[in-house]
Amino acid sequence: MASISQTIPNFYGGISKVPDSAKGQGQVKDALNCVPDLNKGLFKRPGARRVGSSPLTGATSSGFWFHYYRDESEGSYIGQVQLTGSVNMWSADTGSAITVTYETGQESALKNYLRAGTIWPRVTITSSEALQFTTINDSTFVCNRNVTAAMQPTSVSKTVEKPHQYAAFVEIKRAENGRQYGLNIHDPSSSSLTPITSATHLTVAATTTEGYTTFTGGKGHCPHIATQVFDETNTGVPGENNLVFRLTTTGQQGPLPGSNTPQPTDSEFTCSYSTSVDLLHGGFQWFDSTTSGTASTRTVTMAGRNYTVTVDRSETVQVRASIKAIRPAPTPFDSQTNVSVDTILGGITSELSGTGISFEVIGNGIYLHSTNPFTVEAQNTDLFTVITDEVNDVTGLPFQCKQGYIVKVANSSSTDDDYYLKFEGNGGGSGPGSWVECAAPGIEKSINSLTVPVMIQRQSSGSFQVKRFTYDDREVGDLNTNGDPSFIGKKINKVIFFRNRLGFLSDENVILSRPGSLGNFFVNTALTVAGTDPIDISCSSKYPAILFDSLEVNTGLLVFAGNQQFLLATDSDILNPETARLSSISTYNYNTKVPPFSLGTIAGFLDNAGAFSRFFVMSNVAREGEPNVNELSKVVADVLSKDIDLVADSRENTTIFFGKSGSDEVVGYKYFNVADKQIQSSWFRWKHSRPLSYHCCVDDTYYFIDDQFFLQRIDLIRDDESTFVEHGKEYAVYLDNYVSASGGSYNATTRKTTFNLSWLSHITDKSVNLAAVRAGDSGTIAIDIDVPSSGTSVVLDGDQSGVTLLFGYLYTMQVDLPRFFVQKVSGEKTVNEERGSLVIHRVKPSFGRLGQYNSVVTRTGKVDYVDEFTSSTYDQYNVADVQVEDEHIGTIPVYEKSNNFNLSIKSTSPLPATLISLTWEGDYSPKYYKNV
């Protein structure tokens, strides 16, 4: 057998659960409380510094956590919404409680929404996904997935009503001589018709015969020649009025009949008369003898003679005028007589008495209104424009009208192009003005802001206010042309922000507001489709596709359903209702409890459909074609719990943390890509001293809250508050939940120092390994401490009264190394030689910065071999001894076959440990087998 050695150059490959023979170079069985880093190696994770000295005030075990990053100077905040609907906020930098107020008069209603209380009957919230948080600038939107969105009922809020429920406006187009300005006012519930009988032909006869059938002398000058227009209105005969006719009597001078005198005298001359009648207006209720049995007649006097005018023929028409047939006197037939609009309007209004129709004269029109429905028809449409609830042509609307009058403009038979106009008078009153677009009168206009997401908003004072978000009302259109957003009547699953539009995911729809107007989910005009209109688009799938979350990518918005993924994008340069497309791009299961997250240029999400969670990444998301989807958790198939409900990602540090509420373990994933090439893909585990309630990454810091509500932070990059410098050497703190304390009381007799740690009263688990560290003259000094069974005082050896110590919990770093093989590396592929016989003599781990480690060799059938290395005497006051070495190469004796032992490296002290590489030495025989 040949004596050989081989070096494993790094250990940033992370955890791999594949068989040892299939592991790649640098992968390990387990990496607990480690961070695999390309530059530093596999190093012990930094300690967790407590924020504040005590647990978060007011925090509860049941509630919904969220975080909010303000800016670099102010830092970030941690928040919790309790099951009662109460909201608590704390500074992530100090742990101090921040004042939270509620919108005036709305505290109870806001809490009801946050706990899904009495607004809509719901079961008690128990699912960790019930409340969803989305932060936009200084406002955090809170969405309750248990609440159904609704409009305000019309009894609370509705669009502007017309001035009167039943109204019409009658405009006179022109004033013309010899015309009757008649209207038919009808009750639409009545089927009766009103008969209107008018004369169509008249006859006339003189009541005296002289000049007609008898002649006398001395009349040669014809005194009865005349013409006159008669208007038979209000004759006293019920119903007979407005008959207008013209009588014309002409005369011819001549000798008396039978007179043959050659020289006639005056007495021998006479005048022969002829009279005709012209019907100018047939009037109202004038009958001929055929219609009524007795013809309507009227005797008039003209030029000293009486004439009898008889209706020779008449006609009857049936009109819809069950309330009143308005038939005012016709305008003068003499073209030389001026006709005024005021006279016409006066004639119409004078006949409205007793009809129950009220009126208001406005300009050249009359505004009619009543408490009961009615219709108005013009007798002659060339004289009037009659406007009721609806018009077909906007050009026919008057320039003067009733303030607030609303009409519907029906452009065609389709209801999709209808819109509404309201008259706004100059100065706010009736009269001259203009028509502006409005909403249909009396319909629901407002979204109930207590059934849709509410806000937790930072105020200028630094406090927070829980308040309703301002949602714009429906200002134009009706329920068809400007209908309710599709989330009304459904539950909203998530608030999103995309392309300067606020959006909701509800059922199978993505609903986006108008750009720049975040609370407006209604169109701006019903006249046309605008690019700034809201977008309300539904996904198409053969599976149930309830949308839960989204993530913005370069090509659009990646939207996640429970078992499918969609892309909201546009083929145009601008996203608008006409260009938006929501298309399916993949069909992977998705854990709805955990939001998707970005890994820089690719998207990540979890699938918990099986016994364990699986971690997928999606890249090359395009409008056309399928994206690339890869599972990165293959090598740790049984490490990710099915019940993961907490994810914290730090893109700056290329690290993602997966956690589970109530568990003390966090699984981390560290990645690094250069262009399209993946340089690092490593898994590791962290174990906290207490179960987890919440965690997040903000500004290069990993924050977490344990079940005792201590807020702690682990700085993912160097931070001044997590390190101290002594004699030019920088030392990090490797304690969990550590906090500084000073003012110890030294007892010279016992030579011990007592510290009062008030926060120990919150510690229920007394089995924690409490320790203290402080800076020495040439390094760090660590001191183990016994946790008292009661009280808050701890005792340390020596005089520590004049120094500040850091108190915290010890935690263990552990790396379980895989079986050693003779490895051959070809390109990026590692081949482990399994057929030969390998006996390991010794293992030489190479460390970077190191304070202490244990090597544990577990051998089959033998007692474990444990060896401890400490850079100097540990747990003593040898202040001159440096306890941290910058580099160290250890030696671990083994002398076992490679398949007969397991090797673990541990570090349990509050000192650093960094595993850089490892070299093993041993004997190897290939057993002379050849490949065939």
Secondary structure, DSSP 8 states (H G I E B T S, - for coil): -EEEEEEE---TTEE--S-GGG--TTEESEEETEEEETTTEEEE----EESSSS--TT--SSEEEEEEEEETTTEEEEEEEETTS-EEEEETTT--EE-EEE-TT-HHHHHHHHHT-SSS-------TTSEEEEEETTEEEEEETT-B--B--TTT-B----SSSEEEEEEE----TT----EEEE-TT----EEEEEEEEEEEEESS-BTTTB--SS-TT-TT-EEEEEEE-S-SSTT-EEEEEEEEEEEEEEE-TT---SS--GGGEEEEEEEEEEEEEEEES---HHHHSS--EEEEEETTEEEEEEEEEEEEEEES-SSEEE------S-TTS---HHHHHHHHHTT-TTTT-EEEEETTEEEEEESS--EEEESSTTTEEEESSEES-GGG--SEE-TT-EEEE--SSSGGG-EEEEEEEGGGSSEEEEEEEEB-TTSB--B-TTSS-EEEEE-TTS-EEEE--------SB-TTTT---TTTTSBEEEEEEETTEEEEEETTEEEE-BTTBTT--S-S-SSS--TTS-EEEE---SS---EEEEEEETTEEEEEESS-EEEEEESSSS--TTTEEEEEEE-----TTS--EE-SSSEEEEE-SSSB-EEEEEE---SSS--EEEES-GGGTTTSBTT--EEEEETTTTEEEEE-TT-SEEEEEEEEEETTEEEEEEEEEEE-SS-EEEEEEETTEEEEEETT--EEEEESS--GGGEEEETTEEEE---EEEEEE---EEETTTTEEEEE-GGGGG---TTS-EEEEEE-SSSEEEEEE---SSSSEEEEES--TTS-EEEEE---EEEEE----EEEEETTEEEEE-SSEEEEEEEEEEEEEESEEEEEEEETTS--EEEEEESS-TTS--TTS---BS-EE--EEEEEETTSEEEEEEE-SSS-EEEEEEEEEEEEE-TT----
